């Protein structure tokens, strides 16, 4: 990265304070820069036209302009300048689309600590691209000159290391041997391509090249279509410092045309006519100077529907027989071949015969040069490929039908491919406590009833596991089980996630997307953390539960929904209703059949069974043998309050198995130094705070917790809500939690 001048940054930002914060953040990291802020499209475009910009930092949303439009404008005017998004909210789909269009990176305003590394990386990559571009341009120019010279002379070059048997081919050599550029060249490949009658002679030359020195040989090649190509190989042996260090460099020239002209003189006209009739392939010759055909074989007359007695028709008369829709392509290709003296002419077109029959013709031509080396005529073949075309059309029709069926199958199974298979915290429901048996009894009763179920309980108690158990025992078990964590999806995207959206419904909606209700059609939709649903989504969800229908975002078509809904939350929904953040009518729609998941404190008798289960599970994974459990450890596990419930117990056991060195299972006492055998405590909760005061309360809790969200002393614990819920509210309220962090 160049450091000879101050970094010139163009900031597309409507908030001057954010621009100052960005500059201060960069200068704190030792980046000497001057930041120019613009907030309109006109000012942004003018700055790009003026030039002198090293870096562009752009917000995603502005009052009269958006980040993607700015990115496209910058890409067209100053494509070499790195472009980074610095935004408060940037959805995953929008971020991916921005990177595809040309953005270098994106940084959230809530994580400005990533800005300096992203800027430095972007500048290094820009310098690297510029240097590579200069180097590649110089190399490309040199290679172009050599490739053009070889193409004009139809002569390829090669190199052969006799000791290592490594072979190098130029691009023209690949063309001569009719091999794909990615093919690995070798002596064996050359021999394989060589005509069987010439192989022994060629192998003898290769085997004795180190002894005989330079060689000059002609031999034949067999193309994939069975045609013969004649080549002349001229090579020289170069000896290195060591006796065994021998290199052979040479040139291979396609001399097929000269050989073909000689063989044509000896070819039997009758034999050729029979061969053409059997293959339905005619031959022709065209004089470049007179612009007239000078030879057609009998099969060519039959194929194109002309009378041989009238002789070769003028080119204009033949052109009239070509299908009108193919006139332009034929004329352009034929004229280009003649004008630019292309080595090969390859055309496919249709001809309409006097009786109305349409035939498909594949014509291949090769140039012929006179003794002075002047391009004089084309000779070639015309093949009737009507049957092949019809067969190909039939295959394409069949493929379209298969594709249609494939699309239908994709739609029916998209939930299975899109939904990441979520493994529950354990494969079986482990426990024999009365509290757990009561829950399972309710699962057994409600599973076949198809009623809406509301599962409540603390985090980590296995609410999704119970939801899956209900689905597996229901009449919908053969269809999809689709899970949605409402707290993990930004509020602006939750409606699109649940109900889908049409193309163009909002910025970044590049195509239609099916929502979770459509993916779960006929099956079960599990809505976790429903207490985090925004008000507008609650209204749309209420309609689905009441009327069993919805509309995609940006669409007007009513879609019927045959889906069983199971909801879950670890929050006090009644408290949310009192606070005005959750609809009471939606609560009663969810609360048709409530199931309260007991905390681990309420089923302590299950702790030994769970511990044994997890020990067996993780000892098998780690290859350890644990034969007993220390009694004091088991007592400590029974006494611990388990605020994280079964998920916390699982983590403690897994950690202990990994760190354990003996066959007796123990747990570090410091891991369980929190609450011990205490009843649930009622403390201050964010649910009791009016929405208008939420931001102030969260900032105060973050200040007391020094910016920490989770943990016993974190802001979430102080506010009485899960850390995931607090993270979601921090993002929604645009709170910068990092400013409360103390070093």
Buried (B, 14 or more C-beta within 10 A) or exposed (E): BEEEEEBBBBBBBBBEEBBBBBBEBBEEBEBEBEBEBBBBBEBBBEBBEEEEBBBBBBBBEBEEBBBBBBBEBBBEBBEEBBBBBBBBBBBEBBBBBBBEEBBBBBBBBBEBEBBBEBBBBBBEBBEEEEEEEEEEEEEEEEEEEEBEEBBEEBBBBBBBBBEEEEBEBBBBBBBBBBBEEEEEBBBEBBBEBBBEEBBEEBBEBBEEBBEEEEBEBBBBBBEEEEEEBBBBBBBEBEEEEEEEEBBBEBBBBBBBBBBBEEEEEEEEEEEBBEBBBEEBBBBBBBBBEEEEBEEBBBBBBBBBBBEEEEEBBEBEEBEEBBBEEBEEEBEEBBEEBBEEEBBEBEBBBBBBEEEEEEBBBBBBBBBBBEEEEEBBBBBBBBBBBBEEBEEEEEEEEEEEEEEEEEEEEEEBEBBEEEBEEEEBBBEEBBBEBEBBEEBEEBBEEBBEBEBBBBBBBBBBBBBBBBBBBBBEBBEBBEBBBBBBBBBBBBBEBBBBBBBBBBEEBBBBBEEBBBBBBBBBBEBBBBBBBBBBBBEEBBBBBBBBBEEEEBBBBBBEEEBEBEBBBBBBBBBBBEBBBEBEBBBEEBBEBBBBBEBBBBBBBBBBBBBEBBBBBBBEBBBEEEEBEBEEBEEEBBEBBBBBBBBBBBBBBBBBBBBBBEEBEEEEBBBEEEBBEEBEEEEEEEEEBBBEBEEEEBBEBBBBBBBEBEBBBBEEEBBBBBBBBBBBBBBBBBBBEEBBBEEBEEE
